[in-house]
Amino acid sequence: MKKTAVAILALGASMMAFAEANLEAGKEKAETLCMACHGAGGVSPNPIWPSLAGQSAKYTLKQLQDFKSGARSNAVMGAQAAMLSDQEMENVSAYYASLALPPAATQGRGDTPEEMLAEGQALYRGGDLARGIPACSACHGPTGAGIPPAAFPALSGQQAEYNRMQLQHFQHAANADQQASDSALAADEMRANDPNEMMRDVARKLTPRQIEAVSLYIQGLN
């Protein structure tokens, strides 16, 4: 009961914080600082950078905080986040959350074999019990909308190349202790800011083909 009460209070505090966010200020900051990479309206023109439109404010805020603290390593985003105050981070996060999710992309519908998309769908919706991989939809929802109160991110319409990179970075971080000393990965190629190592536990079990298949499938979710 005590844990439940604490969780409810924490959620309430988080909702109150974002209720006080200034969407106009967030839009202005996003247009001057974020739009070049993340696109007008939060839909990125570059497949290696994420679309932010419709993303959970709580999730986006955590990522900005992690970039600023160094918990998530990226030279460009670390420098950008360093210029933002706590209030500006909340404003930007709330602004992007107010936008519609990006439209489902068509990549893979014509140039990717149907069996690859079918494998991605099966993994996203049902997981892979033989390899101990849970269904992606359990945390990210059947349509990829995520679970905002839990800061589980929306994936719907996200670029396949970005999806692939993030799964690989989680996998690299999960397997970091197995890397040979003369082939160490750069910090930007490892991601370890997932709560309770949830994504690292999943990513370490994925095959390269599974990463490709589910990344392509996610991009077409809506």
Sequence and secondary structure as in RCSB ss.txt:
>XXXX:A:sequence
MKKTAVAILALGASMMAFAEANLEAGKEKAETLCMACHGAGGVSPNPIWPSLAGQSAKYTLKQLQDFKSGARSNA
VMGAQAAMLSDQEMENVSAYYASLALPPAATQGRGDTPEEMLAEGQALYRGGDLARGIPACSACHGPTGAGIPPA
AFPALSGQQAEYNRMQLQHFQHAANADQQASDSALAADEMRANDPNEMMRDVARKLTPRQIEAVSLYIQGLN
>XXXX:A:secstr
 HHHHHHHHHHHHHHHHHHT  HHHHHHHHHHHTHHHH GGG  SSTTS   TT  HHHHHHHHHHHHHTSS  H
HHHHHHHT  HHHHHHHHHHHHTS       TTSSSS HHHHHHHHHHHHH BGGGTB  THHHH TTS  BGGG
TB   TT  HHHHHHHHHHHHHHHTGGGS GGG   GGG    SGGGHHHHHHTT  HHHHHHHHHHHHT  
